[in-house]
Amino acid sequence: MLKVLNEFKDFAMRGNVIDLAVGVIIGAAFAPIVATLVENIIMPPIGYLLAGVDFSSLAINIPTPTDPVPIKYGLFLNALIKFMITAFAIFLLIKAINTMKRPAPGEPPAPPPTEQYLKEIRDLLAKRPIA
């Protein structure tokens, strides 16, 4: 039992697992902000430009013998726009993080040994007399 707990501890303490957990928590906290942005700031002007259409109320009714069955594609459009905004915001966040991680410009890294060997072979072949 102790071995399993130690393996789990090693797994949970890996950098990628902790990064993933932080990402999920930040994403969950970010979701209501994006939802409010889409519902209250972005969608009203779009609805106004489209002659007062409220996307959340858009639906197609399928007639049935009793009550019509609504297919609420407006809610899907809202969710799609929320997703696009969230994905774009996360893209910008990751891009900013990667920019901060990038090493400062300086001396370029040394070429791999294979490239150095190929240059030496090229130089030796260039010095060899042509027969």
C-alpha positions in Angstrom: 0.0 0.0 0.0 2.9 2.4 0.8 4.4 1.8 -2.6 1.2 2.8 -4.3 1.0 6.0 -2.2 4.6 6.8 -3.1 4.0 6.3 -6.8 0.9 8.5 -6.6 2.9 11.2 -4.8 5.6 11.0 -7.5 2.9 11.3 -10.2 1.1 14.2 -8.5 4.2 16.2 -7.9 5.4 16.1 -11.6 5.5 19.6 -13.1 3.0 18.8 -15.9 0.3 17.6 -13.5 0.6 20.6 -11.3 0.6 22.9 -14.4 -2.5 21.2 -15.6 -4.2 21.6 -12.2 -3.4 25.3 -12.2 -4.7 25.7 -15.7 -8.0 24.0 -14.9 -8.5 26.2 -11.8 -7.7 29.4 -13.8 -9.9 28.2 -16.6 -12.8 27.6 -14.2 -12.3 31.1 -12.7 -12.1 32.6 -16.1 -15.3 31.1 -17.4 -17.8 33.4 -15.6 -15.8 36.4 -16.8 -16.0 35.3 -20.4 -19.7 34.4 -20.0 -20.5 37.9 -18.7 -18.4 39.5 -21.4 -20.2 37.7 -24.2 -23.7 37.9 -22.8 -23.6 41.5 -21.6 -21.1 43.3 -23.8 -20.5 41.5 -27.0 -23.9 40.0 -27.9 -26.1 43.1 -27.3 -24.3 45.2 -30.0 -24.3 42.3 -32.4 -28.1 41.8 -31.7 -28.6 45.5 -32.3 -26.8 45.4 -35.6 -29.0 42.5 -36.6 -32.2 44.4 -36.1 -32.6 43.7 -32.4 -32.2 39.9 -32.5 -31.6 38.3 -29.2 -29.4 35.3 -29.9 -30.4 33.4 -26.8 -34.0 33.3 -28.0 -33.3 32.1 -31.5 -34.8 28.7 -32.1 -36.4 26.5 -34.7 -39.6 24.8 -33.6 -40.2 21.2 -34.8 -44.0 20.6 -35.0 -45.3 17.7 -33.0 -48.9 16.5 -32.3 -48.7 18.0 -28.8 -46.2 20.8 -28.3 -43.5 22.0 -30.7 -39.9 20.9 -29.9 -37.6 23.9 -30.0 -34.0 23.6 -31.3 -32.3 26.5 -29.6 -29.5 27.3 -31.9 -29.1 30.8 -30.5 -27.8 29.3 -27.2 -25.3 27.3 -29.3 -24.2 30.5 -31.0 -23.6 32.2 -27.7 -21.6 29.2 -26.4 -19.6 29.1 -29.6 -18.7 32.8 -29.2 -17.8 32.2 -25.6 -15.5 29.4 -26.6 -13.8 31.5 -29.3 -13.2 34.4 -26.9 -11.9 32.0 -24.2 -9.6 30.2 -26.7 -8.3 33.5 -28.0 -7.7 34.9 -24.5 -5.9 31.7 -23.5 -3.8 31.9 -26.7 -2.8 35.4 -25.8 -2.0 34.3 -22.2 0.2 31.4 -23.4 1.9 33.6 -26.0 2.8 36.1 -23.2 4.1 33.4 -21.0 6.2 31.9 -23.8 7.6 35.4 -24.5 8.6 35.8 -20.9 10.3 32.3 -20.9 12.2 33.0 -24.1 15.9 33.4 -23.3 17.4 36.9 -23.8 19.1 37.4 -27.1 22.8 36.7 -26.9 25.2 34.2 -28.2 23.6 31.6 -30.3 23.8 28.0 -29.0 26.6 25.8 -30.2 25.8 23.6 -33.2 25.3 19.9 -32.5 28.3 17.7 -32.8 27.1 16.1 -36.0 27.0 19.4 -37.7 30.5 20.2 -36.6 31.7 16.8 -38.0 30.0 17.5 -41.3 31.8 20.9 -41.5 35.2 19.3 -40.8 34.5 16.7 -43.5 33.5 19.4 -46.0 36.7 21.4 -45.2 38.9 18.3 -45.7 37.3 17.5 -49.0 37.8 21.0 -50.1 41.5 20.9 -49.3 42.0 17.6 -51.2 43.6 18.0 -54.6 41.3 17.2 -57.5 42.5 14.1 -59.4 
